[in-house]
Amino acid sequence: MFRGAQAVNLDAKGRIAIPTRYRPELLQDNQGQMVCTVDIRQPCLLLYPLKEWEIVEQKLLNLSNFDPKQRSLQRVMLGYATECELDNSGRILLSQPLRQHAKLEKNIMLVGQLNKFEIWSEAEWHAQIEQDMALGSTMEFATSEELKMLSL
């Protein structure tokens, strides 16, 4: 399980180091194999351990090629999907198209989302968190039926 937000750096070759606390699970359960793709709703990347990606990939393959919305989702998520492997130093290489989509430069945020990571530019991450916090204080958010079930 991947939890928390952590600042990491993108090196000159486009690699990021996966924090050491996550490496044993990634190596044991996935032999260090991961898949990175774009998030179609936000300027960030989605980084999945291979086993988790295979679940998502199957769901994407089950979508209709004839429905334009479903086909668009398939085209983007599968089209950008890039295999990444942890190297001996615990780093993965992010391709140029992926880095470009998420506007990644040196300062990166790696955000655990339990079964995957989100990868954000630090500036975009802070802007998104501000938006999320503002939304969280609205009446619409507070009256959402799904969220009423969540006791914090």
N, C-alpha and C positions, 0 to 999 in steps of 0.2 A: 504494500500500500504506500502510495506516495502522498505525503502531506507537507504543507507549508510552502512559503515563498522564500527563495534564496537568490541572492545576487551572485552571478557568475560572469566571467569575462569571455568574450569571443576573441580568439587569437587571430593573428594575421592570416592564417590559412583557413579560417572559417570554422574552427573547432571550438567546442565547449567541453569543459570537464564536468562529468556527472558527479555530484557530491558522493563522497565515499560511503555514506550511510545507505545509499540505494544500490550500490554496485553488487553486493553479495546476492541480493534477490534477482537482479537482472542477469547475473552470470549463472546462477543456479537454475533458475526457471526458464531462461530464454537464451542461454549461452552467449549473452551479451548482444543479441540481435534485437534491433529496434526498427521501427518505421516512423518516419516523420512526414507530415503532410500539412497543408494549410487549413486554417479555420476559415470557412467561407463567410462567416458573419463578423469577424473581427480581425484586426491586423496582428495575428499571432499564429504560432505554429502549434501543432498537436503532435506530441512525441509518445508513441505507444510501444510498450514491450511487444515483441513479435506475437506472442500468444493472444494478447488483447487486440492487436491489430487484425489478426485473422478473424476474430469475431465480428469486428466492424466491417471488414472486407466482405464477409459473407452476407451481411445485411445489405451492403451496397450492391452486391451482385444480384440480390433478390429484388431490387427495385426495377421498375419498368423502364425499358429503353424507349418506350413510346410516349411516356409522359415527359413533357419538356422540363419540368421542375426536377423530377427525379433524375433525368438524364444529365441535367446540369450539375447536380450534386455528385453523381458518379464521375463525370468528366473531370471536375475540379479535384475532388478528394483522391481519386485513383490516379489521375494524371500527374499530380504533384507528389504522390507517395514515393518516398525514397528510402531505401534500406540503409540503415546506419548500424555500425558495429563498434562496440566499445574496443578501443585499442588498449595496449598494455598499460597506458597511463590513465585509463578510465575516461578517455575523450571520445566524442563522436564528431564527425564532420557534417556540417550543414551546407547543402549545396547553395550555389549563388541564387538560383530562382527562389528557394525557400527564404534565404536571408533577405532578399529583395522584398518579398511579399510582406514580411513582418518588420521591415525597416530596421533590421538589426545592424548595430554598430558594435562598439566595444562593450558597453554596459548592458547586460542581459538579466532578465528575471526568469528563473526556472520555477514554475508554480505547480506543485503537486495537486492532482485532481483525483486521487485515490487510484484509478486504474491507468492513468496517463499523466503526462506533464503538459502544461502550456508553456511556450517559450515566447517571451515578450521583450521588446526593447524596454529599457528601464523607463524612459519618458512615456511611452504608450501605456505601460502598466500603471504608472501613477495616475495618469489621466483617466484610465478605465476605473480604477479604484475610487476616484473622486465621484465619477458618475454613479457607480454602484452604491456608494454610501448615500448619495443624494436620493437615489431611487428608494433605498431602504427606509428613508424617513417619510415617504409619502403615504397618504391614506390608502391609495390603490394597492400598494405593496402590503400594507398591514391587513387589508381585508381579503387578500387572495385566499381562496378556499384551501389550496394545497399548502400554503404556508401556515395557516391556522393550525394544521395538524402537527407542525414542528414546534416543539416547546423548547425555547432557549433559556 
